[in-house]
C-alpha cells in the first residue's frame, strides 16, 4: 500500500513510522519525506503486510495529526500483478 500523507512536524518521522509498524499484520513501513513547509510535512508512506486493515492505518495516522491525501497504490489478491508499461504511460 502506498499512501500520500500530510502530517504535522510532531511526531517525528521515526516515531510516525514505528507507530505504523506496530499495527497488527504490518510487516514493514517506509516513510519518505517529500516536502516540508512551516507547519506540515508531506510523506510517501509504503506499508507492507498481509491483510492490512486500512481503517486502522487511517485512524492511527489521524491520531498522530496526519491525513491521507491519496491512496497511490494497493496490491490485493492471491497473486502479485506486475506493473506493465503501456504506450499511454
Backbone bond lengths (Angstrom), bond angles and torsions (degrees), N, CA, C in turn:
res aa  C-N    CA-C-N  psi(-1)  N-CA   C-N-CA  omega(-1)  CA-C   N-CA-C  phi
1 X - - - 1.444 - - 1.524 107.31 -
2 X 1.333 115.86 130.97 1.464 120.91 178.36 1.525 107.76 -119.84
3 X 1.327 115.27 124.09 1.460 121.93 -176.56 1.519 111.00 -120.94
4 X 1.319 116.28 145.26 1.458 122.74 169.89 1.529 104.85 -100.81
5 X 1.328 116.50 116.41 1.465 121.64 -172.35 1.519 110.41 -124.03
6 X 1.326 116.48 137.80 1.458 122.16 170.47 1.520 107.53 -110.87
7 X 1.341 115.70 131.94 1.469 120.02 -179.47 1.511 110.08 -139.58
8 X 1.315 115.63 163.38 1.455 121.53 172.98 1.533 108.65 -72.37
9 X 1.330 117.16 168.31 1.472 120.09 -179.24 1.526 112.33 -65.13
10 X 1.314 116.57 -26.92 1.463 120.59 176.94 1.511 108.57 -115.45
11 X 1.307 121.62 136.26 1.457 126.26 5.68 1.534 111.68 -70.88
12 X 1.325 114.58 165.00 1.465 120.44 179.05 1.523 109.90 -63.27
13 X 1.308 115.86 164.41 1.464 121.41 178.04 1.523 110.91 -59.29
14 X 1.326 116.75 -39.65 1.469 121.41 179.57 1.524 110.76 -63.79
15 X 1.334 116.71 -49.11 1.469 120.10 179.87 1.527 111.11 -63.84
16 X 1.311 116.96 -39.36 1.460 121.95 178.80 1.530 110.03 -58.13
17 X 1.326 116.83 -49.39 1.468 121.98 179.80 1.522 111.39 -64.80
18 X 1.325 117.13 -43.00 1.469 120.25 -179.37 1.524 111.51 -62.96
19 X 1.312 117.30 -40.45 1.468 119.67 179.58 1.525 111.36 -67.25
20 X 1.325 117.71 -39.89 1.466 119.68 175.92 1.528 110.71 -64.76
21 X 1.312 116.82 -37.62 1.467 120.93 179.86 1.520 112.16 -67.23
22 X 1.338 117.57 -18.07 1.468 120.84 -179.74 1.535 112.55 -80.67
23 X 1.328 117.59 -7.48 1.465 120.88 179.90 1.526 108.86 -68.54
24 X 1.340 117.69 132.72 1.465 119.82 177.24 1.531 111.04 -54.73
25 X 1.303 115.88 139.10 1.477 126.19 -179.70 1.525 113.66 80.33
26 X 1.325 118.86 -8.96 1.466 120.38 174.39 1.517 107.86 -82.84
27 X 1.333 115.87 120.99 1.463 121.28 -178.63 1.522 112.50 -95.54
28 X 1.325 117.03 -22.79 1.456 119.79 179.63 1.512 111.54 -166.12
29 X 1.335 115.24 152.55 1.462 121.98 179.99 1.523 108.35 -137.27
30 X 1.319 115.46 134.68 1.449 121.88 174.89 1.516 106.90 -124.34
31 X 1.333 117.50 119.29 1.461 122.34 177.92 1.523 108.43 -112.85
32 X 1.318 115.88 121.98 1.455 121.58 -178.24 1.522 108.13 -115.54
33 X 1.322 116.21 121.94 1.457 121.65 179.35 1.527 108.91 -74.92
34 X 1.331 116.37 122.28 1.470 120.33 -176.62 1.522 112.43 -107.99
35 X 1.331 116.64 -30.71 1.461 119.43 -177.53 1.518 109.38 -157.78
36 X 1.328 115.82 145.34 1.468 121.61 177.80 1.522 107.10 -130.37
37 X 1.332 115.49 133.48 1.460 118.46 170.16 1.515 108.46 -127.53
38 X 1.294 117.69 -168.47 1.465 121.49 -172.93 1.529 112.76 -58.82
39 X 1.339 118.51 -37.54 1.454 121.15 -173.97 1.519 115.12 -116.66
40 X 1.326 117.70 -18.32 1.461 120.02 -171.81 1.528 112.83 -135.78
41 X 1.323 114.05 167.49 1.461 123.39 173.43 1.525 107.81 -128.25
42 X 1.311 116.56 140.61 1.456 121.39 175.33 1.522 107.34 -106.80
43 X 1.335 115.71 130.62 1.462 122.00 -175.18 1.516 111.65 -123.95
44 X 1.310 115.67 149.72 1.458 122.09 163.06 1.522 104.10 -100.11
45 X 1.322 117.05 119.79 1.466 122.33 -176.74 1.527 108.35 -114.74
46 X 1.325 115.11 120.83 1.462 121.56 178.24 1.520 107.21 -109.97
47 X 1.326 116.39 123.47 1.466 121.91 -178.12 1.521 107.89 -120.70
48 X 1.335 116.02 129.44 1.457 121.69 -178.39 1.521 109.51 -120.13
49 X 1.330 116.24 138.45 1.454 122.05 176.82 1.514 109.75 163.89
50 X 1.306 115.63 172.40 1.464 121.46 178.47 1.518 109.81 -98.27
51 X 1.319 116.45 136.54 1.471 122.40 176.39 1.525 112.45 54.89
52 X 1.316 116.78 48.97 1.463 121.27 179.89 1.524 109.34 -69.17
53 X 1.307 115.82 132.07 1.459 122.39 179.41 1.533 108.28 -84.38
54 X 1.338 116.51 99.99 1.465 121.11 -176.93 1.525 111.54 -58.88
55 X 1.318 117.81 -41.36 1.461 120.93 -178.93 1.528 111.12 -60.27
56 X 1.336 116.21 -38.23 1.462 120.34 178.46 1.527 110.85 -68.87
57 X 1.332 117.28 -40.75 1.465 121.51 176.40 1.524 109.56 -60.51
58 X 1.321 116.43 -48.57 1.461 121.05 -179.34 1.534 111.38 -60.22
59 X 1.322 116.86 -44.57 1.467 121.13 -179.84 1.532 111.15 -62.67
60 X 1.343 116.99 -41.91 1.460 119.48 -179.35 1.530 110.65 -66.53
61 X 1.335 117.03 -40.87 1.464 120.19 177.57 1.524 109.72 -61.69
62 X 1.312 117.71 -44.48 1.464 121.13 178.30 1.517 111.79 -64.10
63 X 1.343 118.05 -39.40 1.465 122.15 177.85 1.525 111.59 -62.73
64 X 1.342 116.70 -25.73 1.472 120.92 178.60 1.531 111.39 -93.55
65 X 1.338 117.70 11.34 1.457 121.60 176.36 1.516 113.88 84.28
66 X 1.332 117.07 19.71 1.458 120.24 -179.41 1.514 112.17 -110.98
67 X 1.326 115.13 169.19 1.456 121.47 174.19 1.523 108.85 -137.87
68 X 1.317 115.61 143.72 1.456 120.41 175.03 1.527 106.88 -84.58
69 X 1.333 115.65 116.83 1.459 121.13 179.43 1.522 111.35 -79.85
70 X 1.362 115.29 -36.86 1.460 119.71 177.77 1.526 109.54 -162.38
71 X 1.324 114.76 155.29 1.460 122.64 170.86 1.524 104.70 -100.39
72 X 1.333 116.85 111.14 1.465 120.94 -171.69 1.519 114.06 -93.94
73 X 1.323 117.91 -20.76 1.464 120.51 177.14 1.519 109.34 -162.11
74 X 1.339 114.80 144.46 1.463 121.80 176.91 1.520 107.21 -143.82
75 X 1.311 115.79 138.89 1.463 121.15 173.59 1.518 106.70 -115.96
76 X 1.329 117.13 128.95 1.461 120.94 -178.72 1.520 109.50 -144.74
77 X 1.314 115.20 157.70 1.457 120.56 176.74 1.512 112.65 109.60
78 X 1.316 115.60 -174.95 1.463 121.22 -178.04 1.521 112.64 -86.88
79 X 1.340 117.20 -17.72 1.458 121.56 -179.52 1.514 109.97 -126.00
80 X 1.322 115.35 146.36 1.453 120.92 174.51 1.522 108.52 -78.51
81 X 1.306 116.65 128.12 1.459 121.83 177.34 1.519 107.24 -100.23
82 X 1.321 115.65 116.61 1.473 120.11 -179.01 1.517 110.46 -73.02
83 X 1.317 115.54 145.47 1.455 121.83 175.25 1.530 107.84 -72.71
84 X 1.308 116.67 133.14 1.455 121.79 -179.63 1.517 108.58 -121.73
85 X 1.337 116.42 128.97 1.457 120.23 177.93 1.528 110.07 -72.81
86 X 1.313 115.73 135.12 1.452 121.51 175.62 1.534 107.67 -122.64
87 X 1.317 118.39 158.40 1.472 119.96 -175.15 1.531 114.55 -52.93
88 X 1.321 118.86 -30.97 1.465 120.57 -179.13 1.522 112.78 -74.78
89 X 1.355 118.48 -13.53 1.468 121.37 177.79 1.499 107.85 -73.75
